[in-house]
Amino acid sequence: MKKSRVIVFVMLSVLSQSVFAAWDGSVTGEIKTIEVTAGENYGFRVILTGNPQLCGNSHTWAYIKESDSNYQTYVSVLLAAKMGNKKVQLLTTKETSSGNEYCHIGYMRLK
């Protein structure tokens, strides 16, 4: 019985690590700045306090675009985090269409 629990624990640990391995960055902090521009021009941008690098390169801002799935929910949670001085964890990937590898928010947690 104990051996099967250990095997399940190890399998779950490996699987959870592989899920996070798909992200270029995982950073937690409070939102310092929110910038808003045209919806498809990296439309809603956030910068965390202390300006940490957000996806393994030099970029200190991450974005979502208006066409992203669940856009309104992302915006609502990010605004609530800013107004409530709450920490968020941003999981990001480097976008490839511009050649600049900007940090695209693909998942987040309100802490």
ABEGO torsion letter per residue (X at the ends): XAAAAAAAAAAAAAAAAAAAAABABBBBEBBABBBBBBAABGABBBBBBGGBBAAGBABABBBBBAABBGAAAAAAAAAAAAAAGBBBBBBBBBBAAAGAGBBBBABBBBX
